[in-house]
Amino acid sequence: MGSTLDTCYDHFQRVITELGGPCEGMSVDITRGTKAMSAALLLAAFRHRITRVRYVEGDRDPTNPGVVVPGSERIRDLHADIAFKHRAFDDGRLLFQKGDFAATASLLRNVIPRDDTVQCVARIADFYSAWDRFDYESADSLHFNSPMPSQWQQCIPSQRQRQWVHQLAQPLPDQADPCYKFLMAKRLRWLIVDLLANGKRRVHQCHFEDAILRAYRVLEMLGQARLFDRGFDSANLPQDHTVIQKLQEDRVKKGSAGFGINKDGTLNAAREQVAHILNRLGDPLAQELLNIAEKGTVSIKSRNHSVLVHGYEAIGLCNHEVLNALYEELRQILRQDCANFDENFTIAQFEQLWV
């Protein structure tokens, strides 16, 4: 039976392939033939996304039940769209749980392009896809109002997630605002949390090089936020401030790189320089910001040698355990910086998607 079914399937799928053309205009007729032939034809049709199945039925001759009464034949067209929809949902769910949100949306729209429920699920994938690539405005603009299949209910963005994305979608604070530095410190802490969760997903997906870069940016941004807390903008530092002057002098004496100079005469500081400024200002996290960049199998400082930055080879080729440990260290530092970090991190890391 298996051999017969396989042979029939190979034949039918080859014929359908040779016919070419859009499969939406095709139908398969399973009226005649053996059960193996009918099953093989249905499987081949399913493989090629032919949704119309035809069957000719009729009244049975009471004296000979195996024979249809001539003239009573009726054509029945059956549609297998629901089976394709379920298959697409199943395949899309696997992609979704792997974090391939854009692929999920593309798959669903290609298989069942005119189904409202499918479109709504695809929009959910669009939401997470936009959020995952930091396109907060696009994610914030999406709405979901169609019935949702039960297996996708947990993927509907929660009100807290919608609010989180909405606040990240807002324009950056105006530099002319008297509260600019305070507002930037607040904004950067939202971004830091979101970026840490984003990096964790890169580790989960084995995108190790991307995970290293995100870890570096988390550390850099945390220093910038804490500097904003103290009234300093790392991109616009005053030359005449005592701490900054002294640090500049000491770095020059040691042969280390000094601050960058802007066109207006103000200074700008890189990640490590920001951490040193914080250290001299008595920031309790400054030393941790310096230490975590140096230590470990894969140090954050090595980011500069990444093929994605200035280097010629990947520096993140390691296992999940190493990078998970690095991200856990960053998480512990961020918990010291922000009282509500755990709550925000839970919102940002898409936890309900991995169930």
FENDALIN-V940974 format. One record per residue. N is the residue number from 1. RES is the residue in one letter. BURIAL is # if it has 16 or more other C-alpha atoms within 10 Angstrom, else .. Layout:
n:res:burial
N:RES:BURIAL
N:RES:BURIAL
This chain:
n:res:burial
1:M:.
2:G:.
3:S:.
4:T:.
5:L:#
6:D:.
7:T:.
8:C:#
9:Y:#
10:D:.
11:H:.
12:F:#
13:Q:#
14:R:.
15:V:.
16:I:#
17:T:.
18:E:.
19:L:.
20:G:.
21:G:.
22:P:.
23:C:#
24:E:.
25:G:.
26:M:#
27:S:#
28:V:#
29:D:#
30:I:#
31:T:.
32:R:.
33:G:.
34:T:.
35:K:.
36:A:#
37:M:#
38:S:#
39:A:#
40:A:#
41:L:#
42:L:#
43:L:#
44:A:#
45:A:#
46:F:#
47:R:.
48:H:#
49:R:#
50:I:#
51:T:#
52:R:#
53:V:#
54:R:#
55:Y:.
56:V:.
57:E:.
58:G:.
59:D:.
60:R:.
61:D:.
62:P:.
63:T:.
64:N:.
65:P:.
66:G:.
67:V:.
68:V:.
69:V:.
70:P:.
71:G:.
72:S:.
73:E:.
74:R:.
75:I:.
76:R:.
77:D:.
78:L:.
79:H:.
80:A:#
81:D:#
82:I:.
83:A:.
84:F:#
85:K:#
86:H:.
87:R:.
88:A:#
89:F:#
90:D:.
91:D:.
92:G:#
93:R:#
94:L:.
95:L:#
96:F:#
97:Q:#
98:K:.
99:G:#
100:D:#
101:F:#
102:A:#
103:A:#
104:T:#
105:A:#
106:S:.
107:L:#
108:L:#
109:R:#
110:N:.
111:V:#
112:I:#
113:P:.
114:R:.
115:D:.
116:D:.
117:T:#
118:V:#
119:Q:#
120:C:#
121:V:#
122:A:#
123:R:#
124:I:#
125:A:#
126:D:#
127:F:#
128:Y:#
129:S:#
130:A:#
131:W:#
132:D:#
133:R:.
134:F:#
135:D:#
136:Y:#
137:E:#
138:S:#
139:A:#
140:D:#
141:S:.
142:L:.
143:H:.
144:F:#
145:N:.
146:S:.
147:P:.
148:M:#
149:P:.
150:S:.
151:Q:.
152:W:.
153:Q:.
154:Q:.
155:C:#
156:I:#
157:P:#
158:S:.
159:Q:.
160:R:.
161:Q:#
162:R:#
163:Q:.
164:W:#
165:V:#
166:H:#
167:Q:.
168:L:#
169:A:#
170:Q:.
171:P:.
172:L:.
173:P:.
174:D:.
175:Q:.
176:A:.
177:D:.
178:P:.
179:C:.
180:Y:#
181:K:#
182:F:#
183:L:#
184:M:#
185:A:#
186:K:.
187:R:#
188:L:#
189:R:#
190:W:#
191:L:#
192:I:#
193:V:#
194:D:#
195:L:#
196:L:#
197:A:#
198:N:#
199:G:#
200:K:#
201:R:#
202:R:#
203:V:#
204:H:#
205:Q:.
206:C:#
207:H:#
208:F:#
209:E:#
210:D:#
211:A:#
212:I:#
213:L:#
214:R:#
215:A:#
216:Y:#
217:R:#
218:V:#
219:L:#
220:E:#
221:M:#
222:L:#
223:G:#
224:Q:#
225:A:#
226:R:#
227:L:#
228:F:#
229:D:#
230:R:.
231:G:.
232:F:#
233:D:#
234:S:#
235:A:.
236:N:#
237:L:#
238:P:#
239:Q:#
240:D:.
241:H:.
242:T:.
243:V:.
244:I:#
245:Q:.
246:K:.
247:L:#
248:Q:#
249:E:.
250:D:.
251:R:.
252:V:.
253:K:.
254:K:.
255:G:.
256:S:.
257:A:.
258:G:#
259:F:#
260:G:.
261:I:.
262:N:.
263:K:.
264:D:.
265:G:.
266:T:.
267:L:#
268:N:#
269:A:#
270:A:#
271:R:#
272:E:#
273:Q:#
274:V:#
275:A:#
276:H:#
277:I:#
278:L:#
279:N:#
280:R:.
281:L:.
282:G:.
283:D:#
284:P:.
285:L:#
286:A:#
287:Q:.
288:E:.
289:L:#
290:L:#
291:N:.
292:I:#
293:A:#
294:E:.
295:K:.
296:G:.
297:T:.
298:V:#
299:S:#
300:I:#
301:K:#
302:S:#
303:R:#
304:N:.
305:H:.
306:S:#
307:V:.
308:L:.
309:V:.
310:H:.
311:G:.
312:Y:.
313:E:.
314:A:.
315:I:#
316:G:#
317:L:.
318:C:.
319:N:.
320:H:#
321:E:.
322:V:.
323:L:#
324:N:#
325:A:.
326:L:#
327:Y:#
328:E:.
329:E:.
330:L:#
331:R:#
332:Q:.
333:I:#
334:L:#
335:R:.
336:Q:.
337:D:#
338:C:.
339:A:.
340:N:.
341:F:#
342:D:.
343:E:.
344:N:#
345:F:#
346:T:.
347:I:#
348:A:#
349:Q:#
350:F:#
351:E:.
352:Q:.
353:L:.
354:W:.
355:V:.
